[in-house]
Structure formats: C-alpha cells, structure tokens
C-alpha cells in the first residue's frame, strides 16, 4: 500500500503539474494518515526540526551571494580577463566558457545562475565572431553544470543539511572532481574543434602569454570573495553558515567597488534570492514530510533487505540508481529531484557501504546530467532563451550530448577511483 501511495503521488504530481513540493507533502501526509494511524503531526515536527537548524540558514545566504554576483556584472570582467589565455588553443574561446563557468561557479553555487551569467556575456560575443551557435550553447550548458559541483555548491549544501553530513567535507570533496570535469570538458572541446574545424572561426588575434597573464591578474579581487567563503571554512575560522554571511558581505563590497552593483540592483538580487529560496524551501518541506513518513514505516530498510535477498552487488545497485536518476532527470529539475529521492537513496546506498561524502558528489553529478536532458533540461532552456531561440532546444540538446556522456564518464571514474573525491576531506580535522 505504501508503494502504491508513493507511485500514485509521483504520477499525479507529474501529470497534473502540481508544484513538486506540494505533491511530495501530500504524498507523505497520505502515508502518515492511512498507514501510521493519522499521525500527520509527526510531519510538522520533522519540518520544524530541520528548518530550525542553524546550518540550513546558509542556503538563502549562498543564494543571495550568487544573485549579487549575477547582477554585479562580474561575469563580464571574468570573461574579458580569461579569454586571452585560450587564443592559441584549438577551440579558442569555447574553452573560456568552461573556465569562466568554473570560476563563477566558485562564487555562485548554482547551475542555472552560472549558465545565465556566463551565457549572457559569451553567446553574443562568440556569435558575432563566427562561432557555431549550437556548439557555443553546448559548452555553456555543460559549463553551467559545474556551478552545482564546485564549492560553494548549493546541492552539496542542501544534501549536507538534510542528511546530517559535514558540509565542509562535502565542499572539499566537490573541488577536485569539479576541476577534473572542467579539464575533461576542455579536452573534449579540443577534439570537437579538430574534428569539425568549421565550428570555430579560423585566424584571429593571438595574445602573448605575458599579456594574457597580466590581464588575468586584474581579477584578483575575486580571490578575496573565494577566501571569505571557502578559505574560512577550510581553515576552521567559520562554520558554513558564518562563511555564507561573510560571503554576502564580501560580495556586496566587491560588487560596489569592482563591479556594477548599486542599491537598485542589490534590492533586485535580494528579491530574486527570496523567490529562489521559497521555491527550494517548498520542495524541501515536501521532501521532509515524505522522508518522515517512509522512515517511520522503515521503507528504506525494506528496500535494503530486498537488495540483500536479491544478492545484488553494490555496483549493481549503483547502476540501478544511475539509471533511476537519468530517467527522472528528464522530468524534474536537479534540486527537486535530489530532495525527493534522498529519503530512500541515501539510507540504502550508505547501508550497503557507499561513503556518504562520495555519494553526495556522485548524486550532484547525476542531477547535473539532468540539467542537460530535455524536456526539463533547465540549462538548455536558459541558454536557448538567451539566444532568442536562434538555437532551438533540440539543437542545444544535440550539442550537449558529448558533455552528457562526459559527466556520465565522470561518475564511472569516481566509482573506480573514489579517492579523487575523498582524499581532501580525509585531510580535514
């Protein structure tokens, strides 16, 4: 009966267009009412306990910090400073899309915000220079996914806050895999540029190494913001929530002194961040109600017992989870997908021996793949909008396929070599 209620809740939510958070909450309440003797008040307790946590207050602060950087025009400065580094590399400014996305992700923590900030600067410039529009959108969509993995990652923050996993260790765990995926994307761009020379304009200005490095030095103020957020966490000077507050203060100072921030834009950033957090918070509320219901009934342990009776190996279970996320990624946005699946996936995966830190990184990459998967690939929608629909959703999706496969390969690499994600966290006291 429980599985029937869960399945019916998901199907009705998907078909009717009911907000995901509301659908999850109603599903959880139905389970509590029909299967736990009407104990719906337990849902209120669960929601209150989590939303009253000090750690969770970092989420709206990090969202606010990212919105401040988005309206400050910092992405324009980043793009101008980094683009000369790649004028001599096959693929040229396509590499800049990845590099700037990685750097902007280190101060925004969100995928769509990164894609929008970098795309609004990069696409008009590259289209004007003769780059293939669909190829440009493919690199921007892929680069945008790095915003969810490279710390301060919004998905890792929510994962840690809801599953009681160290956020500092999660941030450290996402650092090397994020850099690894960025490098892999750049190598893929070189392959694409050599196999299809027409996607990149030939000739053009080449900037000397000294001039390129001099231009790069101009973005040193960004290091101030990165240290305020990540440096204070890693050095043990601040908790993630305190670091988020420092990040907001640093972003405001940086935006006024180095960017194009003013009071009107600051207010707009505040309003936008409130709207984003409310949307995420509603989904989180629904996921918590559902998690409380299925945990009381021991559903995760039933699944774990079933896996043990089937004699499935951990790798076989992981493959099933990967397919599960790939399919659902077609229909749900990343954060919503993570929140609605963690109540079952987290206890099952950790119960069969997977490290919770490693699991957070892998799930983040899997929901990144969903950002590139139509019909609900959010990065694709954002970027096709930026192009004024000159690049269709189908063309954007086709150009993103190599990066989709690359992210999947990243999961395989982390499965074979988990220390890529776990080495830095293991050094943290």
KOLVO-416215 format. One record per residue (C-alpha): residue in one letter; x, y negated, z negated. Coordinates in Angstrom, 2 decimals. Each point is the difference from the previous one (the first is absolute). Layout:
! residues N
   rest        xx        yy        zz
      A         X         Y         Z
...
! end
This chain:
! residues 429
   rest        xx        yy        zz
      X      0.00      0.00      0.00
      X      2.86     -2.41     -0.83
      X      1.64      0.49      3.38
      X     -3.36     -0.48      1.71
      X     -0.49     -3.34     -1.78
      X      3.56     -1.13      0.89
      X     -0.39      1.02      3.65
      X     -3.43     -1.62      0.25
      X      1.32     -3.18     -1.61
      X      2.89     -0.29      2.46
      X     -2.18      0.77      3.03
      X     -2.76     -2.45     -1.00
      X      2.61     -2.70     -0.73
      X      1.62      0.52      3.39
      X     -3.25      0.13      1.99
      X     -1.96     -2.80     -1.66
      X      2.84     -2.50     -0.28
      X     -0.50     -0.37     -3.76
      X      3.07     -1.70     -1.56
      X      2.50      2.72     -0.88
      X      0.28     -1.05     -3.64
      X     -3.76      0.12     -0.45
      X     -0.22      3.37      1.73
      X      2.72      1.49     -2.22
      X     -1.63     -1.42     -3.16
      X     -3.45      1.36      0.91
      X      1.52      3.40      0.77
      X      1.76      0.05     -3.37
      X     -3.12     -1.14     -1.84
      X     -2.07      2.70      1.74
      X      2.47      2.65     -1.18
      X     -0.08     -1.36     -3.57
      X     -3.79     -0.16      0.01
      X     -0.78      3.40      1.51
      X      3.00      2.06     -1.11
      X      1.10     -1.57     -3.32
      X     -3.38     -0.46     -1.64
      X     -0.54     -3.63      0.94
      X      3.26     -1.19     -1.57
      X      0.28     -3.02      2.31
      X      1.34     -2.15     -2.86
      X      3.31      1.88      0.34
      X      0.50     -1.80      3.31
      X     -0.23     -3.39     -1.72
      X      2.64      1.06     -2.53
      X      2.37      1.23      2.73
      X     -0.32     -3.20      2.03
      X      0.47     -2.21     -3.06
      X      3.12      1.86     -1.15
      X      1.77     -0.37      3.36
      X     -1.10     -3.55      0.85
      X      1.00     -1.12     -3.48
      X      3.60      1.20      0.50
      X      2.76     -2.62      0.05
      X      1.74      1.79      2.89
      X     -2.95     -0.34      2.35
      X      0.09     -3.80     -0.21
      X      3.11      0.17      2.19
      X     -2.20      0.93      2.98
      X     -1.79     -3.38      0.47
      X      3.26     -1.82     -0.75
      X      1.91      1.87      2.72
      X     -2.89     -0.59      2.42
      X      0.09     -3.73     -0.83
      X      3.77     -0.08      0.54
      X     -0.37      1.62      3.41
      X     -2.74     -2.44      1.02
      X      2.17     -2.95     -1.05
      X      2.83      1.26      2.20
      X     -2.46      0.57      2.83
      X     -1.28     -3.61      0.03
      X      3.44     -1.51     -0.65
      X      1.35      0.68      3.48
      X      2.92      2.00     -1.39
      X     -0.43      2.65      2.70
      X      0.86     -2.62      2.65
      X      3.28     -0.83     -1.75
      X      0.81      3.68     -0.42
      X     -0.64      0.75      3.67
      X      2.10     -2.90      1.23
      X      2.90      0.96     -2.28
      X      0.05      3.72      0.76
      X     -0.75      0.09      3.75
      X      3.56     -1.03      1.11
      X      1.40      3.16     -1.62
      X     -1.58      2.25      2.62
      X      0.59     -1.83      3.30
      X      2.73      2.51      0.96
      X     -1.86      3.17     -1.09
      X     -2.20      1.99      2.43
      X     -3.53     -1.03     -0.83
      X      1.12     -3.49     -1.03
      X     -2.67     -1.91     -1.91
      X     -2.15      3.09     -0.47
      X      2.46      0.90     -2.77
      X     -0.73     -3.36     -1.60
      X     -3.63      1.07     -0.46
      X      1.14      2.94     -2.14
      X      2.69     -1.89     -1.93
      X     -2.24     -2.97     -0.84
      X     -2.88      2.32     -0.94
      X      2.30      1.84     -2.40
      X      1.19     -3.25     -1.58
      X     -3.49     -1.51     -0.16
      X     -1.27      3.26     -1.47
      X      2.51     -0.49     -2.82
      X     -1.92     -3.09     -1.09
      X     -3.58      0.79      1.05
      X     -0.62      3.64     -0.90
      X     -2.85      0.42      2.48
      X     -0.14      1.51      3.47
      X     -2.63     -2.14      1.75
      X      1.43     -3.20     -1.51
      X      3.44      0.90      1.35
      X     -1.38      0.86      3.45
      X     -2.01     -3.23      0.11
      X      2.82     -2.26     -1.23
      X      2.67      1.40      2.32
      X     -2.36      0.63      2.91
      X     -1.32     -3.57      0.07
      X      3.58     -1.22      0.45
      X      1.48      2.76      2.13
      X     -2.70      0.85      2.54
      X     -0.40     -3.44      1.65
      X      3.79     -0.42      0.18
      X      0.71      3.44      1.47
      X     -2.89     -0.16      2.46
      X      1.34     -3.34      1.24
      X      3.45      1.55      0.49
      X     -1.35      2.86      2.12
      X     -0.10      2.93     -2.43
      X     -2.62      2.68      0.67
      X     -2.99     -1.05     -2.18
      X     -1.09      3.52     -1.01
      X      3.56      0.94     -0.97
      X      0.26     -3.15     -2.12
      X     -3.26      0.86     -1.79
      X      1.21      3.57     -0.59
      X      3.16     -1.21     -1.75
      X     -1.91     -2.57     -2.04
      X     -2.61      2.56     -1.12
      X      2.75      2.43     -0.99
      X      2.05     -2.70     -1.74
      X     -3.07     -1.08     -1.93
      X     -0.26      3.43     -1.62
      X      3.32     -0.67     -1.75
      X     -1.78     -2.58     -2.16
      X     -1.78      2.85     -1.79
      X      3.20      1.89     -0.82
      X      2.81     -2.49     -0.58
      X     -0.38     -1.40     -3.54
      X     -1.90     -1.80     -1.37
      X     -2.46      2.40      1.61
      X     -3.68     -0.53     -0.72
      X     -0.80      3.69      0.53
      X      2.81      1.17     -2.31
      X     -1.11     -2.54     -2.60
      X     -3.61      1.23      0.06
      X      1.16      3.63      0.10
      X      2.16     -0.54     -3.09
      X     -2.65     -1.96     -1.88
      X     -2.79      2.54      0.60
      X      2.07      3.18     -0.42
      X      2.15     -1.19     -2.92
      X      3.28      0.26      1.95
      X      2.91     -2.42     -0.55
      X     -0.42     -2.88      2.45
      X      3.68     -0.96     -0.30
      X      1.05      3.52      1.04
      X     -2.55      0.01      2.83
      X      1.38     -3.28      1.34
      X      3.53      1.44     -0.07
      X     -1.25      3.16      1.71
      X     -1.52     -1.96      2.88
      X      3.13     -2.02      0.74
      X      2.23      2.53      1.81
      X     -2.85      1.72      1.91
      X     -1.20     -3.44      1.12
      X      3.45     -0.91      1.32
      X      0.33      3.46      1.57
      X     -3.28     -0.38      1.89
      X      0.98     -3.52      1.14
      X      3.28      1.34      1.41
      X     -1.81      2.91      1.68
      X     -2.42     -2.47      1.61
      X      2.90     -2.05      1.36
      X      1.65      3.12      1.42
      X     -3.31      0.89      1.65
      X     -0.17     -3.48      1.54
      X      3.45      0.56      1.53
      X     -1.23      3.28      1.53
      X     -3.18     -1.64      1.34
      X      1.94     -2.96      1.46
      X      2.47      2.28      1.77
      X     -2.68      2.31      1.38
      X     -2.28     -2.87      1.07
      X      2.20     -3.04      0.77
      X     -3.02     -1.94      1.21
      X     -1.44     -0.46     -3.51
      X      2.83     -2.41     -0.85
      X      1.02     -2.99      2.17
      X      3.48      0.29      1.42
      X      2.69     -2.63     -0.47
      X     -0.63     -2.92     -2.31
      X      2.09     -1.82     -2.56
      X      2.52      1.93     -2.11
      X      0.94     -1.44     -3.34
      X      3.46      0.54     -1.47
      X      0.41      2.00     -3.19
      X      1.26     -2.99     -1.98
      X     -2.93     -2.18      1.04
      X     -2.46      2.80     -0.78
      X      1.42      0.51     -3.48
      X     -0.02     -3.74     -0.62
      X     -3.69     -0.13      0.90
      X     -0.68      2.96     -2.29
      X      1.56     -1.84     -2.92
      X     -2.75     -2.61      0.31
      X     -2.56      2.37     -1.53
      X      1.89      0.38     -3.29
      X     -2.91     -1.50     -2.01
      X     -1.93      3.20      0.70
      X      2.52      1.88     -2.15
      X     -1.16     -2.19     -2.90
      X     -3.53      1.34      0.35
      X      1.11      3.62      0.44
      X      2.11     -0.24     -3.16
      X     -2.85     -1.60     -1.94
      X     -2.18      3.00      0.76
      X      2.20      3.04      0.51
      X      3.22     -1.05     -1.72
      X     -1.73     -0.73     -3.28
      X     -1.74      3.39      0.06
      X      3.12      2.02      0.86
      X      2.15     -1.83     -2.57
      X     -2.60      0.61     -2.68
      X     -0.61     -3.72     -0.50
      X     -3.72      0.15      0.77
      X     -2.89      2.43      0.30
      X     -1.67      0.28      3.44
      X     -2.80     -2.29     -1.20
      X      2.45     -2.61     -1.31
      X      2.01      0.30      3.22
      X     -3.20     -0.59      2.00
      X     -0.58     -3.21     -1.95
      X      3.59     -1.06      0.65
      X     -0.51      0.84      3.66
      X     -3.03     -2.27      0.26
      X      1.90     -2.87     -1.65
      X      3.02      0.58      2.26
      X     -2.23      0.21      3.10
      X     -1.63     -3.33     -0.87
      X      3.40     -1.69     -0.50
      X      1.37      1.58      3.17
      X     -3.11     -0.88      1.99
      X      0.14     -3.70     -0.95
      X      3.78     -0.37      0.23
      X      0.81      2.24      2.96
      X     -3.26      0.75      1.76
      X     -3.07     -1.96      1.03
      X     -2.08      0.48     -3.14
      X     -2.29     -2.75     -1.26
      X     -2.85     -0.11     -2.50
      X     -2.65      0.73      2.62
      X      1.87      3.08      1.23
      X      0.68      1.11     -3.57
      X     -3.73     -0.10     -0.75
      X     -0.72      1.93      3.18
      X      2.54      2.64     -1.05
      X     -1.69      0.23     -3.41
      X     -3.47      0.44      1.52
      X      1.24      2.60      2.49
      X      1.81      1.95     -2.71
      X     -3.14      0.03     -2.17
      X     -2.02      1.38      2.91
      X      2.60      2.70      0.72
      X      0.22      1.04     -3.64
      X     -3.78      0.12     -0.37
      X     -0.18      2.32      3.02
      X      2.74      2.24     -1.41
      X     -1.42     -0.22     -3.52
      X     -3.43      1.24      1.10
      X      1.58      3.01      1.71
      X      2.15      0.61     -3.09
      X     -3.09     -0.17     -2.23
      X     -1.82      2.56      2.12
      X      3.05      2.28      0.12
      X      0.33     -0.14     -3.80
      X     -3.65      1.00     -0.50
      X      0.46      2.93      2.40
      X      3.31      0.97     -1.63
      X     -1.60      0.04     -3.45
      X     -2.84      2.20      1.22
      X      2.10      2.61      1.75
      X      2.63      0.10     -2.74
      X     -2.64      0.72     -2.67
      X     -1.22      2.93      2.07
      X      3.57      1.21      0.58
      X     -0.31     -0.14      3.80
      X      3.76     -0.57      0.59
      X      0.81      3.04     -2.10
      X     -2.55      2.06      1.91
      X      1.76     -0.99      3.21
      X      3.37      0.84     -1.57
      X     -1.29      3.42     -1.09
      X     -1.36      0.61      3.49
      X      3.39     -0.87      1.52
      X      1.73      2.39     -2.39
      X     -2.48      2.79      0.83
      X      0.64     -0.56      3.71
      X      3.76      0.31     -0.63
      X      0.64     -3.16      1.98
      X      3.52     -1.38     -0.17
      X      0.55     -3.66     -0.99
      X      1.03     -0.79      3.59
      X     -3.23      1.50      1.35
      X     -1.99     -2.12     -2.44
      X      1.99     -3.07      1.05
      X     -0.77      0.72      3.66
      X     -3.69      0.21     -0.85
      X      0.19     -3.33     -1.86
      X      1.80     -1.62      2.97
      X     -2.73      1.17      2.41
      X     -2.62     -1.17     -2.51
      X      1.46     -3.52     -0.04
      X      0.50     -0.12      3.77
      X     -3.66      0.83      0.60
      X     -1.41     -2.35     -2.65
      X      2.42     -2.72      1.13
      X     -2.09     -0.26      3.16
      X     -2.98     -1.23     -2.02
      X      1.23     -1.80     -3.15
      X      2.48     -2.79     -0.65
      X      3.18      0.92     -1.88
      X     -0.63     -1.23     -3.55
      X     -3.60      1.29      0.01
      X      1.16      3.39      1.28
      X      2.67      0.25     -2.68
      X     -2.35     -0.94     -2.83
      X     -2.79      2.37      1.06
      X      2.32      3.01      0.40
      X      2.42     -0.37     -2.93
      X     -2.42      1.42     -2.62
      X      0.38      3.42      1.64
      X      3.27     -0.23      1.95
      X      2.18     -1.32     -2.86
      X     -0.74      2.68     -2.63
      X      0.08      2.80      2.57
      X      3.31     -1.04      1.58
      X      1.75     -0.73     -3.29
      X     -1.47      3.22     -1.42
      X      1.81      2.11      2.61
      X      3.29     -1.74     -0.65
      X      0.27     -3.11      2.19
      X      1.66     -2.99     -1.67
      X     -2.56     -2.81     -0.64
      X      2.52     -2.68      1.09
      X      0.75      1.82      3.26
      X     -3.72      0.62      0.54
      X     -0.75     -3.73     -0.27
      X      2.47     -0.75      2.80
      X     -1.33      2.79      2.24
      X     -3.65     -0.99     -0.48
      X      0.93     -3.60      0.79
      X      1.59      1.09      3.29
      X     -3.07      2.11      0.81
      X     -2.35     -2.94     -0.51
      X      2.40     -2.12      2.09
      X     -0.66      2.43      2.85
      X     -3.70     -0.77     -0.40
      X      0.82     -3.69      0.61
      X      0.99      1.06      3.55
      X     -2.88      2.42      0.59
      X     -3.21     -1.16      1.72
      X     -2.88     -0.51     -0.44
      X      0.87     -1.60     -3.39
      X      3.70     -0.78      0.56
      X      0.07     -3.35     -1.79
      X      3.39     -1.10      1.37
      X     -1.21      0.66      3.54
      X     -3.13     -2.09     -0.53
      X      1.96     -2.89     -1.52
      X      2.51     -0.09      2.84
      X     -2.48      0.42      2.86
      X     -1.79     -2.99     -1.52
      X      3.24     -1.99      0.00
      X      0.47      0.78      3.71
      X     -3.49     -1.32      0.73
      X     -0.88      3.54      1.14
      X      2.50     -0.24      2.87
      X      1.23      3.30     -1.43
      X     -2.95      2.33     -0.55
      X     -0.35      2.27     -3.02
      X      0.63      3.04      2.22
      X      3.19     -1.53      1.45
      X      1.21     -0.93     -3.49
      X     -0.72      3.52     -1.28
      X      1.85      1.57      2.94
      X      3.04     -2.23     -0.59
      X     -0.04      0.96     -3.69
      X      0.04      3.77      0.59
      X      3.83      0.33     -0.13
      X      0.06     -1.84     -3.34
      X     -2.91      2.13     -1.26
      X      2.11      3.08      0.71
      X      3.05     -1.68     -1.55
      X     -1.84     -0.60     -3.29
      X     -1.06      3.64      0.01
      X      3.63      0.97      0.55
      X      0.84     -2.21     -3.00
      X     -2.28      2.16     -2.17
      X      1.79      3.12      1.26
      X      3.42     -1.50     -0.77
      X     -1.06     -0.95     -3.52
      X     -1.36      3.52     -0.51
      X      3.30      1.57      1.04
      X      2.12     -2.60     -1.82
      X     -2.11     -1.29     -2.93
      X      3.05     -1.65     -1.58
      X     -0.25     -2.73      2.63
      X     -2.92     -1.31     -2.07
      X      1.00      1.33     -3.42
      X      3.68     -0.92     -0.29
      X     -0.44     -3.68     -0.95
      X     -2.85      0.64     -2.50
      X      2.16      2.66     -1.68
      X      2.63     -2.68     -0.72
      X     -2.52     -2.20     -1.81
      X      0.19      0.12     -3.80
! end
